Amino acid sequence: PEKDDQFTITSQIQGKDGWIKHPLDEQLRAKAPNQKLRSIPVRMIFNDPELNLRAEYSLFDRQTGRLICSGNGETCQRLGQNGIEQHPCPSPDLCPLAQGGLCKPYGRLYVNLDESDEFGTFIFRTTGFNSIRTLAARLRYYSSASGDLLSCLPLQLTLRGKSTTQSYRTPIYYVDLTLRDGINLQEAITSAKQIDETSKAAGFYQEALDHVARQGYGNASFEVGGEEGLDIVEEFYTEESKSEQNQQMHDLSHAQDIQKGLQQSVQALN
């Protein structure tokens, strides 16, 4: 992973030089100023903010990529001799198991980018507190303001930079969720209500989709499998990984592949 001041949209296929870019990357980049992709139009798949953004403190085995412990700052699920065990989660700063930077917040935002495939899912992955906190807050704000019509709002991911004393005044980048350019909140809510009414008239049942996704999260002990864990460790948990986050969106073909996380994960990171 490298510090970057733009997004890159990739497929699930790796080549000799890393992840192969998704065709949408070129399409969106061609419209961007200086061909730097700093905003991406997105649609949320679910109305429930917690189904769109999953975030936990995560401790991986650096050799196997296996997730060992996943916590929300209050409780955690940990892989022990007798299987999955429940323990208190004091957060990485206070947990003996997490010393040396072994445990980090790990967030995944699931979004739709391609309107021709309404269940096609892309994942923005990050270990950055700034992105996780900002996305969690924005999702809740827009959900509340729209009357739980989050999946119908015209949104975009926007890359923002800021300098801090800790970063020695060099820019660090985080991801924000905003309304699309040229649309105000009143217009967005009016549009969302119209989309919701049209979808219901066509027989689409968003509440059932959210319910099925919630069940899917509840059917697994950990959300991350071993094979995916190796990629995550390489990308975010190596000693060389000093950047705020790697700005990559990974294509996921089916929303049903999303597995379980802890119920209070997002709130604990706010």
Contacts in CASP RR format, 6 or more apart in sequence:
PFRMAT RR
TARGET T0000
AUTHOR 0000-0000-0000
METHOD contacts of the structure
MODEL  1
PEKDDQFTITSQIQGKDGWIKHPLDEQLRAKAPNQKLRSIPVRMIFNDPE
LNLRAEYSLFDRQTGRLICSGNGETCQRLGQNGIEQHPCPSPDLCPLAQG
GLCKPYGRLYVNLDESDEFGTFIFRTTGFNSIRTLAARLRYYSSASGDLL
SCLPLQLTLRGKSTTQSYRTPIYYVDLTLRDGINLQEAITSAKQIDETSK
AAGFYQEALDHVARQGYGNASFEVGGEEGLDIVEEFYTEESKSEQNQQMH
DLSHAQDIQKGLQQSVQALN
1 235 0 8 1.000
1 236 0 8 1.000
1 241 0 8 1.000
1 243 0 8 1.000
1 245 0 8 1.000
1 246 0 8 1.000
2 243 0 8 1.000
2 246 0 8 1.000
3 173 0 8 1.000
3 243 0 8 1.000
3 244 0 8 1.000
4 173 0 8 1.000
4 243 0 8 1.000
4 246 0 8 1.000
4 247 0 8 1.000
5 36 0 8 1.000
5 38 0 8 1.000
5 159 0 8 1.000
5 161 0 8 1.000
5 171 0 8 1.000
5 173 0 8 1.000
6 36 0 8 1.000
6 37 0 8 1.000
6 38 0 8 1.000
6 159 0 8 1.000
6 247 0 8 1.000
7 37 0 8 1.000
7 38 0 8 1.000
7 40 0 8 1.000
7 157 0 8 1.000
7 159 0 8 1.000
7 247 0 8 1.000
7 248 0 8 1.000
7 249 0 8 1.000
8 19 0 8 1.000
8 21 0 8 1.000
8 25 0 8 1.000
8 37 0 8 1.000
8 247 0 8 1.000
8 248 0 8 1.000
8 249 0 8 1.000
9 21 0 8 1.000
9 22 0 8 1.000
9 24 0 8 1.000
9 25 0 8 1.000
9 28 0 8 1.000
9 37 0 8 1.000
9 40 0 8 1.000
9 113 0 8 1.000
9 122 0 8 1.000
9 248 0 8 1.000
9 249 0 8 1.000
9 251 0 8 1.000
10 19 0 8 1.000
10 20 0 8 1.000
10 21 0 8 1.000
10 22 0 8 1.000
10 25 0 8 1.000
10 248 0 8 1.000
10 249 0 8 1.000
10 250 0 8 1.000
10 251 0 8 1.000
11 19 0 8 1.000
11 20 0 8 1.000
11 21 0 8 1.000
11 22 0 8 1.000
11 250 0 8 1.000
11 251 0 8 1.000
12 250 0 8 1.000
12 251 0 8 1.000
12 252 0 8 1.000
12 253 0 8 1.000
13 19 0 8 1.000
13 20 0 8 1.000
14 20 0 8 1.000
19 248 0 8 1.000
19 250 0 8 1.000
22 249 0 8 1.000
22 251 0 8 1.000
24 113 0 8 1.000
24 114 0 8 1.000
25 37 0 8 1.000
28 37 0 8 1.000
28 40 0 8 1.000
28 41 0 8 1.000
29 35 0 8 1.000
29 36 0 8 1.000
29 37 0 8 1.000
32 38 0 8 1.000
32 39 0 8 1.000
38 158 0 8 1.000
38 159 0 8 1.000
39 156 0 8 1.000
39 157 0 8 1.000
39 158 0 8 1.000
39 159 0 8 1.000
39 181 0 8 1.000
40 113 0 8 1.000
40 156 0 8 1.000
40 157 0 8 1.000
40 249 0 8 1.000
41 113 0 8 1.000
41 154 0 8 1.000
41 155 0 8 1.000
41 156 0 8 1.000
41 180 0 8 1.000
42 111 0 8 1.000
42 112 0 8 1.000
42 113 0 8 1.000
42 155 0 8 1.000
42 156 0 8 1.000
42 157 0 8 1.000
42 177 0 8 1.000
43 111 0 8 1.000
43 112 0 8 1.000
43 113 0 8 1.000
43 115 0 8 1.000
43 151 0 8 1.000
43 153 0 8 1.000
43 154 0 8 1.000
43 155 0 8 1.000
44 52 0 8 1.000
44 111 0 8 1.000
44 112 0 8 1.000
44 139 0 8 1.000
44 150 0 8 1.000
44 151 0 8 1.000
44 153 0 8 1.000
44 155 0 8 1.000
45 51 0 8 1.000
45 52 0 8 1.000
45 110 0 8 1.000
45 111 0 8 1.000
45 112 0 8 1.000
45 119 0 8 1.000
45 121 0 8 1.000
45 151 0 8 1.000
45 209 0 8 1.000
45 213 0 8 1.000
45 255 0 8 1.000
46 52 0 8 1.000
46 110 0 8 1.000
46 150 0 8 1.000
46 151 0 8 1.000
46 206 0 8 1.000
46 209 0 8 1.000
46 210 0 8 1.000
46 213 0 8 1.000
47 143 0 8 1.000
47 148 0 8 1.000
47 149 0 8 1.000
47 150 0 8 1.000
47 151 0 8 1.000
47 206 0 8 1.000
47 207 0 8 1.000
47 210 0 8 1.000
48 143 0 8 1.000
48 150 0 8 1.000
48 210 0 8 1.000
48 214 0 8 1.000
49 136 0 8 1.000
49 139 0 8 1.000
49 140 0 8 1.000
49 143 0 8 1.000
49 150 0 8 1.000
49 266 0 8 1.000
50 263 0 8 1.000
50 265 0 8 1.000
50 266 0 8 1.000
51 110 0 8 1.000
51 210 0 8 1.000
51 213 0 8 1.000
51 214 0 8 1.000
51 217 0 8 1.000
52 109 0 8 1.000
52 110 0 8 1.000
52 111 0 8 1.000
52 139 0 8 1.000
52 150 0 8 1.000
53 107 0 8 1.000
53 108 0 8 1.000
53 109 0 8 1.000
53 110 0 8 1.000
53 132 0 8 1.000
53 135 0 8 1.000
53 136 0 8 1.000
53 139 0 8 1.000
53 266 0 8 1.000
54 107 0 8 1.000
54 108 0 8 1.000
54 110 0 8 1.000
54 217 0 8 1.000
54 223 0 8 1.000
54 258 0 8 1.000
54 261 0 8 1.000
54 265 0 8 1.000
54 266 0 8 1.000
55 105 0 8 1.000
55 106 0 8 1.000
55 107 0 8 1.000
55 108 0 8 1.000
55 132 0 8 1.000
55 136 0 8 1.000
55 265 0 8 1.000
55 266 0 8 1.000
55 269 0 8 1.000
56 70 0 8 1.000
56 71 0 8 1.000
56 72 0 8 1.000
56 105 0 8 1.000
56 106 0 8 1.000
56 107 0 8 1.000
56 223 0 8 1.000
56 261 0 8 1.000
56 262 0 8 1.000
56 265 0 8 1.000
57 69 0 8 1.000
57 70 0 8 1.000
57 71 0 8 1.000
57 72 0 8 1.000
57 73 0 8 1.000
57 76 0 8 1.000
57 89 0 8 1.000
57 91 0 8 1.000
57 92 0 8 1.000
57 98 0 8 1.000
57 103 0 8 1.000
57 104 0 8 1.000
57 105 0 8 1.000
57 106 0 8 1.000
58 67 0 8 1.000
58 69 0 8 1.000
58 70 0 8 1.000
58 71 0 8 1.000
58 103 0 8 1.000
58 104 0 8 1.000
58 105 0 8 1.000
58 106 0 8 1.000
58 224 0 8 1.000
59 67 0 8 1.000
59 68 0 8 1.000
59 69 0 8 1.000
59 70 0 8 1.000
59 97 0 8 1.000
59 98 0 8 1.000
59 102 0 8 1.000
59 103 0 8 1.000
60 66 0 8 1.000
60 67 0 8 1.000
60 68 0 8 1.000
60 102 0 8 1.000
60 224 0 8 1.000
60 229 0 8 1.000
60 232 0 8 1.000
60 233 0 8 1.000
60 237 0 8 1.000
61 67 0 8 1.000
61 68 0 8 1.000
61 233 0 8 1.000
62 102 0 8 1.000
62 233 0 8 1.000
62 237 0 8 1.000
64 226 0 8 1.000
64 230 0 8 1.000
65 226 0 8 1.000
65 229 0 8 1.000
65 230 0 8 1.000
65 232 0 8 1.000
65 233 0 8 1.000
66 79 0 8 1.000
66 225 0 8 1.000
66 226 0 8 1.000
66 229 0 8 1.000
67 79 0 8 1.000
67 222 0 8 1.000
67 223 0 8 1.000
67 224 0 8 1.000
67 225 0 8 1.000
67 226 0 8 1.000
67 229 0 8 1.000
68 78 0 8 1.000
68 79 0 8 1.000
69 76 0 8 1.000
69 77 0 8 1.000
69 78 0 8 1.000
69 79 0 8 1.000
69 87 0 8 1.000
69 97 0 8 1.000
69 103 0 8 1.000
70 76 0 8 1.000
70 77 0 8 1.000
70 78 0 8 1.000
70 222 0 8 1.000
70 223 0 8 1.000
70 261 0 8 1.000
70 262 0 8 1.000
71 77 0 8 1.000
71 89 0 8 1.000
71 262 0 8 1.000
71 265 0 8 1.000
71 268 0 8 1.000
72 89 0 8 1.000
72 262 0 8 1.000
72 263 0 8 1.000
72 264 0 8 1.000
72 265 0 8 1.000
72 267 0 8 1.000
72 268 0 8 1.000
72 269 0 8 1.000
73 89 0 8 1.000
73 90 0 8 1.000
73 91 0 8 1.000
73 268 0 8 1.000
74 88 0 8 1.000
74 89 0 8 1.000
74 264 0 8 1.000
74 268 0 8 1.000
75 86 0 8 1.000
75 87 0 8 1.000
75 88 0 8 1.000
75 89 0 8 1.000
75 262 0 8 1.000
76 86 0 8 1.000
76 87 0 8 1.000
76 88 0 8 1.000
76 89 0 8 1.000
76 262 0 8 1.000
77 84 0 8 1.000
77 85 0 8 1.000
77 86 0 8 1.000
77 87 0 8 1.000
77 221 0 8 1.000
77 222 0 8 1.000
77 262 0 8 1.000
78 84 0 8 1.000
78 85 0 8 1.000
78 86 0 8 1.000
78 87 0 8 1.000
78 97 0 8 1.000
79 85 0 8 1.000
84 221 0 8 1.000
84 222 0 8 1.000
89 95 0 8 1.000
92 98 0 8 1.000
92 101 0 8 1.000
92 103 0 8 1.000
92 104 0 8 1.000
95 103 0 8 1.000
97 103 0 8 1.000
102 237 0 8 1.000
104 127 0 8 1.000
104 236 0 8 1.000
104 237 0 8 1.000
105 127 0 8 1.000
105 128 0 8 1.000
105 129 0 8 1.000
105 132 0 8 1.000
105 269 0 8 1.000
106 125 0 8 1.000
106 126 0 8 1.000
106 127 0 8 1.000
106 224 0 8 1.000
106 232 0 8 1.000
106 236 0 8 1.000
107 125 0 8 1.000
107 126 0 8 1.000
107 127 0 8 1.000
107 131 0 8 1.000
107 132 0 8 1.000
108 123 0 8 1.000
108 124 0 8 1.000
108 125 0 8 1.000
108 223 0 8 1.000
109 123 0 8 1.000
109 124 0 8 1.000
109 126 0 8 1.000
109 135 0 8 1.000
109 157 0 8 1.000
109 175 0 8 1.000
110 121 0 8 1.000
110 122 0 8 1.000
110 123 0 8 1.000
110 252 0 8 1.000
110 255 0 8 1.000
110 258 0 8 1.000
111 121 0 8 1.000
111 122 0 8 1.000
111 123 0 8 1.000
111 124 0 8 1.000
111 157 0 8 1.000
111 249 0 8 1.000
112 118 0 8 1.000
112 119 0 8 1.000
112 120 0 8 1.000
112 121 0 8 1.000
112 122 0 8 1.000
113 120 0 8 1.000
113 122 0 8 1.000
113 249 0 8 1.000
114 120 0 8 1.000
119 254 0 8 1.000
119 255 0 8 1.000
120 251 0 8 1.000
120 252 0 8 1.000
120 253 0 8 1.000
120 254 0 8 1.000
120 255 0 8 1.000
121 251 0 8 1.000
121 252 0 8 1.000
121 253 0 8 1.000
121 254 0 8 1.000
121 255 0 8 1.000
121 258 0 8 1.000
122 249 0 8 1.000
122 250 0 8 1.000
122 251 0 8 1.000
122 252 0 8 1.000
123 249 0 8 1.000
123 250 0 8 1.000
123 252 0 8 1.000
124 157 0 8 1.000
124 175 0 8 1.000
124 247 0 8 1.000
124 248 0 8 1.000
124 249 0 8 1.000
125 232 0 8 1.000
125 235 0 8 1.000
125 236 0 8 1.000
125 245 0 8 1.000
125 246 0 8 1.000
125 248 0 8 1.000
125 250 0 8 1.000
126 132 0 8 1.000
126 175 0 8 1.000
126 244 0 8 1.000
126 245 0 8 1.000
126 246 0 8 1.000
127 236 0 8 1.000
127 237 0 8 1.000
127 241 0 8 1.000
127 245 0 8 1.000
128 174 0 8 1.000
128 244 0 8 1.000
128 245 0 8 1.000
129 269 0 8 1.000
130 162 0 8 1.000
130 172 0 8 1.000
130 174 0 8 1.000
130 244 0 8 1.000
131 174 0 8 1.000
131 175 0 8 1.000
131 244 0 8 1.000
131 245 0 8 1.000
132 269 0 8 1.000
133 269 0 8 1.000
133 270 0 8 1.000
134 174 0 8 1.000
134 175 0 8 1.000
134 176 0 8 1.000
134 177 0 8 1.000
135 175 0 8 1.000
135 176 0 8 1.000
135 177 0 8 1.000
136 266 0 8 1.000
136 267 0 8 1.000
136 269 0 8 1.000
136 270 0 8 1.000
137 270 0 8 1.000
138 176 0 8 1.000
138 177 0 8 1.000
138 178 0 8 1.000
139 150 0 8 1.000
139 177 0 8 1.000
142 150 0 8 1.000
142 153 0 8 1.000
142 155 0 8 1.000
142 177 0 8 1.000
143 149 0 8 1.000
143 150 0 8 1.000
145 185 0 8 1.000
145 189 0 8 1.000
146 152 0 8 1.000
146 153 0 8 1.000
146 188 0 8 1.000
146 189 0 8 1.000
146 192 0 8 1.000
149 189 0 8 1.000
149 192 0 8 1.000
149 193 0 8 1.000
149 195 0 8 1.000
149 196 0 8 1.000
151 206 0 8 1.000
152 191 0 8 1.000
152 192 0 8 1.000
152 193 0 8 1.000
152 195 0 8 1.000
152 196 0 8 1.000
152 199 0 8 1.000
153 179 0 8 1.000
153 188 0 8 1.000
153 189 0 8 1.000
153 191 0 8 1.000
153 192 0 8 1.000
154 179 0 8 1.000
154 180 0 8 1.000
154 183 0 8 1.000
154 188 0 8 1.000
154 191 0 8 1.000
154 192 0 8 1.000
155 177 0 8 1.000
155 178 0 8 1.000
155 179 0 8 1.000
155 180 0 8 1.000
156 177 0 8 1.000
156 178 0 8 1.000
156 179 0 8 1.000
156 180 0 8 1.000
156 181 0 8 1.000
157 175 0 8 1.000
157 176 0 8 1.000
157 177 0 8 1.000
158 175 0 8 1.000
158 176 0 8 1.000
158 177 0 8 1.000
158 178 0 8 1.000
159 173 0 8 1.000
159 174 0 8 1.000
159 175 0 8 1.000
159 176 0 8 1.000
159 247 0 8 1.000
160 173 0 8 1.000
160 174 0 8 1.000
160 175 0 8 1.000
160 176 0 8 1.000
161 171 0 8 1.000
161 172 0 8 1.000
161 173 0 8 1.000
161 174 0 8 1.000
162 171 0 8 1.000
162 172 0 8 1.000
162 174 0 8 1.000
163 169 0 8 1.000
163 170 0 8 1.000
163 171 0 8 1.000
163 172 0 8 1.000
164 172 0 8 1.000
172 244 0 8 1.000
173 244 0 8 1.000
173 245 0 8 1.000
173 247 0 8 1.000
174 244 0 8 1.000
174 245 0 8 1.000
175 245 0 8 1.000
175 247 0 8 1.000
179 185 0 8 1.000
179 188 0 8 1.000
183 191 0 8 1.000
196 206 0 8 1.000
199 206 0 8 1.000
212 256 0 8 1.000
213 255 0 8 1.000
213 258 0 8 1.000
216 256 0 8 1.000
216 258 0 8 1.000
216 259 0 8 1.000
216 260 0 8 1.000
217 223 0 8 1.000
217 258 0 8 1.000
217 259 0 8 1.000
217 260 0 8 1.000
217 261 0 8 1.000
218 260 0 8 1.000
218 261 0 8 1.000
219 259 0 8 1.000
219 260 0 8 1.000
220 259 0 8 1.000
220 260 0 8 1.000
220 261 0 8 1.000
221 260 0 8 1.000
222 259 0 8 1.000
222 260 0 8 1.000
222 261 0 8 1.000
223 258 0 8 1.000
223 259 0 8 1.000
223 260 0 8 1.000
223 261 0 8 1.000
224 232 0 8 1.000
224 259 0 8 1.000
225 259 0 8 1.000
235 241 0 8 1.000
235 246 0 8 1.000
235 248 0 8 1.000
236 245 0 8 1.000
236 246 0 8 1.000
252 258 0 8 1.000
END
